[in-house]
Amino acid sequence: MNQKRVVLDEKYVPKAEEIINQTGIHTFSQLFTILLVNYGDTLVRSLKGGGDN
């Protein structure tokens, strides 16, 4: 399996920990993967000005 690492800016750690604690997600890597898979397309559309429709 080919893996990549991401660096989380320290100022976002509390928000990530809050999400982990409230959802039962176990790791920052798992959180990132879930966000990427579930919201990645929406993010791209939003940044390109396409909105959520």
The 8 nearest C-alpha neighbors of each residue, nearest first, counted from 0:
[[1, 2, 3, 4, 32, 28, 29, 5],
 [0, 2, 3, 4, 5, 32, 28, 29],
 [3, 1, 0, 4, 5, 28, 32, 29],
 [4, 2, 5, 1, 28, 0, 6, 32],
 [5, 3, 6, 2, 28, 7, 31, 1],
 [4, 6, 7, 3, 28, 31, 27, 8],
 [7, 5, 8, 4, 9, 27, 3, 28],
 [8, 6, 9, 5, 11, 12, 10, 27],
 [7, 9, 10, 11, 6, 12, 5, 13],
 [8, 10, 12, 11, 7, 13, 6, 14],
 [9, 11, 8, 12, 13, 7, 14, 15],
 [12, 10, 9, 14, 13, 8, 15, 7],
 [11, 13, 15, 9, 14, 10, 16, 7],
 [14, 12, 16, 15, 11, 17, 10, 9],
 [15, 13, 17, 16, 11, 12, 18, 10],
 [14, 16, 12, 18, 17, 13, 19, 11],
 [15, 17, 19, 13, 14, 18, 20, 12],
 [16, 18, 14, 20, 15, 19, 13, 21],
 [19, 17, 15, 21, 16, 20, 22, 14],
 [20, 18, 24, 16, 22, 17, 21, 23],
 [21, 19, 17, 18, 22, 23, 16, 24],
 [20, 22, 18, 19, 23, 17, 24, 16],
 [23, 21, 19, 24, 20, 18, 17, 25],
 [22, 24, 19, 20, 21, 25, 18, 26],
 [25, 23, 19, 22, 26, 30, 29, 20],
 [24, 26, 23, 19, 29, 27, 30, 20],
 [27, 25, 29, 28, 24, 30, 19, 31],
 [26, 28, 30, 29, 31, 25, 15, 19],
 [29, 27, 31, 26, 30, 32, 5, 4],
 [28, 30, 32, 26, 27, 31, 33, 25],
 [31, 29, 27, 33, 28, 32, 34, 26],
 [32, 30, 28, 34, 29, 33, 35, 27],
 [31, 33, 35, 29, 34, 30, 36, 28],
 [32, 34, 30, 36, 35, 31, 37, 29],
 [33, 35, 31, 37, 32, 38, 36, 30],
 [36, 34, 39, 32, 33, 38, 37, 31],
 [35, 37, 33, 34, 39, 38, 32, 40],
 [36, 38, 34, 35, 33, 39, 40, 41],
 [37, 39, 41, 34, 35, 40, 36, 42],
 [38, 40, 35, 42, 41, 36, 37, 43],
 [41, 39, 43, 42, 38, 44, 37, 36],
 [42, 40, 44, 38, 39, 43, 45, 51],
 [41, 43, 45, 39, 40, 44, 46, 38],
 [42, 44, 40, 46, 45, 41, 47, 39],
 [45, 43, 49, 47, 41, 42, 46, 50],
 [46, 44, 50, 42, 48, 47, 43, 49],
 [45, 47, 43, 48, 44, 42, 49, 50],
 [46, 48, 44, 45, 49, 43, 50, 42],
 [49, 47, 45, 46, 50, 44, 43, 51],
 [48, 50, 44, 45, 47, 51, 52, 46],
 [51, 49, 45, 48, 52, 44, 41, 47],
 [50, 52, 41, 49, 45, 44, 42, 48],
 [51, 50, 49, 44, 41, 45, 48, 40]]
